[in-house]
């Protein structure tokens, strides 16, 4: 993998963070005083509060996933090995996109869609975002000795350690 790709992704992440920090706050973005319970604030319409940052949040999350996958790819020795990481990254991006879409839809639609026992966005989070890292863990567990740290690299490392200990 090209060494400059993670750098470009990190610069893009900082650009999105800067955009988010410079975005003006929406009115009542932190809520307003509840009419009956003085110690509690109420949020009002979520679509109004999140409208200005929804796309930026989606871009930020997508860039984080791309950065994560590119750093995993950085450790692989051959381009062919990275195909499964790329497939996993695309699945991860797709699941995150569906999470964002279903959350946005729940803010703009009065009928909340359910997947199984949970609202759609919660289901995408629980059964997608939280479980997809197991795919990457599986790739590392099953292919570490062939892709990441092959026997040739281990032998070279042992040779370097022996040379270093002699000096």
C-alpha positions in Angstrom: 0.0 0.0 0.0 1.1 3.5 -0.7 2.4 5.2 2.5 0.8 8.5 1.6 -2.8 7.2 1.7 -3.2 7.2 5.5 -1.7 10.7 5.5 -4.2 12.0 3.0 -7.0 10.4 5.0 -5.8 12.0 8.2 -5.6 15.4 6.6 -9.2 14.9 5.3 -10.3 13.9 8.8 -8.8 17.1 10.2 -10.6 19.0 7.5 -13.9 17.5 8.4 -13.3 18.1 12.1 -12.4 21.8 11.4 -15.6 22.1 9.4 -17.7 20.6 12.2 -16.0 22.9 14.8 -16.7 26.0 12.6 -20.3 25.1 11.8 -22.7 27.4 13.7 -24.7 25.9 16.4 -28.4 25.3 15.7 -30.9 27.1 17.9 -31.6 25.1 21.0 -28.9 22.6 20.0 -28.3 21.7 23.6 -32.0 21.7 24.4 -34.3 24.1 26.3 -35.8 24.1 29.7 -38.6 21.6 30.2 -41.9 23.0 31.1 -42.6 20.7 34.1 -39.2 19.5 35.2 -36.9 22.5 35.8 -33.7 20.4 36.2 -34.2 18.7 32.8 -33.7 20.1 29.3 -35.7 18.8 26.3 -34.3 18.5 22.9 -37.1 19.2 20.5 -37.0 18.1 16.9 -33.9 16.0 16.3 -34.0 16.7 12.5 -33.6 20.4 13.1 -30.8 19.9 15.7 -28.8 17.5 13.5 -29.5 18.9 10.0 -26.4 21.1 9.9 -24.0 18.3 10.9 -25.5 15.2 9.6 -23.6 15.0 6.3 -20.3 16.1 8.0 -20.8 13.4 10.6 -21.4 10.7 7.9 -18.3 11.9 6.0 -16.2 11.9 9.2 -17.3 8.3 10.1 -16.7 7.1 6.6 -13.2 8.6 6.6 -12.5 7.0 10.0 -13.4 3.6 8.6 -11.3 4.2 5.5 -8.4 5.2 7.7 -8.8 2.1 9.8 -8.9 -0.2 6.9 -5.9 1.5 5.2 -3.8 1.1 8.3 -4.7 -2.6 8.4 -3.8 -2.9 4.7 -0.4 -1.2 5.4 0.7 -4.3 7.3 0.0 -6.7 4.5 2.9 -7.8 2.3 1.3 -8.3 -1.1 -1.5 -6.5 -2.9 -3.6 -9.7 -3.4 -3.9 -10.1 0.4 -5.5 -6.7 0.7 -8.5 -7.7 -1.3 -10.3 -9.3 1.6 -9.5 -6.2 3.8 -10.9 -4.0 1.0 -14.1 -6.1 0.8 -14.4 -5.9 4.6 -13.9 -2.1 4.4 -16.6 -1.8 1.8 -19.0 -3.9 3.9 -18.1 -1.7 6.9 -18.8 1.5 4.9 -22.1 0.0 3.7 -23.2 -0.8 7.1 -22.2 2.6 8.4 -24.1 4.2 5.5 -27.2 2.2 6.3 -26.9 3.2 10.0 -26.7 6.9 9.1 -29.5 6.6 6.5 -31.9 4.8 8.9 -31.1 7.3 11.7 -31.8 10.2 9.4 -35.0 8.5 8.2 -36.1 8.0 11.8 -35.7 11.8 12.4 -37.8 12.8 9.4 -40.4 10.0 9.5 -43.0 9.5 12.2 -43.1 5.7 11.5 -39.9 4.3 12.9 -38.8 1.2 11.0 -37.7 -1.9 13.1 -35.3 -4.6 12.2 -35.9 -7.4 14.6 -36.7 -6.1 18.1 -34.9 -2.8 17.7 -35.3 0.4 15.6 -33.4 0.1 12.4 -30.5 2.3 13.3 -29.9 0.5 16.6 -30.0 -2.9 14.8 -27.4 -1.6 12.3 -25.2 -0.5 15.2 -25.6 -3.7 17.3 -25.4 -6.3 14.5 -23.3 -4.4 12.0 -20.9 -1.8 13.4 -20.1 -3.8 16.5 -19.7 -7.2 14.7 -17.8 -6.3 11.5 -14.5 -5.9 13.4 -14.7 -9.7 14.0 -14.2 -10.0 10.2 -10.8 -8.2 10.4 -9.9 -10.0 13.6 -10.5 -13.3 11.7 -8.3 -12.2 8.8 -5.5 -11.5 11.2 -6.0 -14.7 13.2 -6.2 -17.0 10.2 -3.7 -15.3 7.9 -1.2 -13.6 10.2 1.6 -16.2 9.6 1.2 -15.9 5.8 0.3 -12.3 5.2 1.5 -10.1 8.0 4.5 -11.9 9.5 5.6 -14.8 7.2 8.2 -17.4 8.2 10.8 -15.6 6.1 10.3 -12.4 8.1 10.5 -14.3 11.3 13.8 -15.9 10.2 15.2 -12.5 9.1 14.1 -11.0 12.5 15.9 -13.8 14.4 19.0 -13.3 12.4 19.0 -9.5 13.1 18.5 -10.2 16.8 21.4 -12.6 16.8 23.6 -10.1 15.0 22.6 -7.4 17.4 23.3 -9.5 20.5 26.8 -10.3 19.2 27.7 -6.6 19.1 
